[in-house]
Amino acid sequence: MSARVLSNPSQLVIRNCEWLSCNQLLVLGMPADGLGRELLQENIAEEVYGLTRDFSVYTAIKNDWSEESQLTLQYGSEIESLDKQWDGVLIFLQKSKPLMDFWLAMIASLLKEDTVVWLVGENSEGIKSWRKRLKQNFAAVKNMDNARHCSLIEASESLSNNTEFSKSEYYSAYELQVRGTPMPLFSLPGVFSHGRVDVGTAVLLDTFDTFDTFDTFDTGRVLDFGCGAGVVAGFLGQLNPDAHFTLVDSDALALESSTRTLQENNVQNFNVVASDGLSEVSGEFDLIVSNPPFHQGVKTHYAVTEQFLAESAQRLRKGGELRIVANSFLRYEPIIKQAFGDCKTLVVKKGFSIYQAFKR
């Protein structure tokens, strides 16, 4: 038995193991726990294929999954085996409704005629409203169980088995004005601030016009941490096309969105990195810029950003700059001061603060 403690939704799944039996099970939104092995040990499925868009989850459980030949774990934005069909699908509820719709569309053509889909999630995340929403996709929907502040819903008789899936159709296209020139942006469902430029990012970008022109970095290296749809790097790429950009995010959908945004804006020198914090990032940078994440699901989660701030000085060359935007109520300034020795507040606007620090 895996030593990893099961999350409440995973416990609810195992509690109903006798009703979830299938041969090949697809799991979307894998949690960072020991569910994979439990599914095999409880004979829920003979083969389990898990997909996670979260690199931190992938790194946490990949070794557990690699030890079992019947377990296959993928990190990515969509299922690699789009020609394969499953007779069971287990979906862990996501905060983003557009992402859930994206996943339901993705699996529509992968379901056998008798495939059963199970949706599990915490009540605080809105799982109960999905019983009605699933009736748009399935003829039979019923509530299976409620426990541990979670619900498990079963859906069958898909109404869209023959629907073809094209990820490109799910990009949201929008624009940002950069010195009077429209800059096209693209984001996939589930990416932070999907389909719009959030207020904090807009306040951050304004500082590059107000306080400098970004020309001082010449052909320097720029790290965009928590890149989302690539808005910040895309913007800075218009100000200085010679800079090299490294875009980091744990979300596979964000990395694909950033790639398209920068390609559509003819930013030549960039790479995207899937990383849990700065774990996969190497080298030194002239500028680290970020609208760092502080939410995980519906819960507030600070640890990744606090560790990033503490480590950021080590990733800058001497004289290099850190510039971030954060909700003004977040206590990031003391962390930056501890790492850099000083921290300057450039702007406080619309509930956001822009912090700047230099490596001495």
Secondary structure, 3 states (H helix, E strand, C coil): CCCCCCCHHHHHHHHCHHHCCCCEEEEECCCCCCHHHHHHHCCCCCEEEEEECEHHHHHHHHHHHHCCCCEEEEECCCCCCCCCCEEEEEEECCCCHHHHHHHHHHHHCCEEEEEEEEEEEEHHHCHHHHHHHHHHCEEEEEEEEEECCEEEEEEEEECCCCCCCCHHHHCEEEEEEECCEEEEEEECCCCCCCCCCCHHHHHHHHHHHHCCCCHHHCCCEEEEECCCCCHHHHHHHHHCCCCEEEEEECEHHHHHHHHHHHHHCCCCCEEEEECCCCCCCCCCEEEEEECCCCEECCEECCHHHHHHHHHHHHHEEEEEEEEEEEECCCCCHHHHHHHHCCCEEEEEECCEEEEEEECC
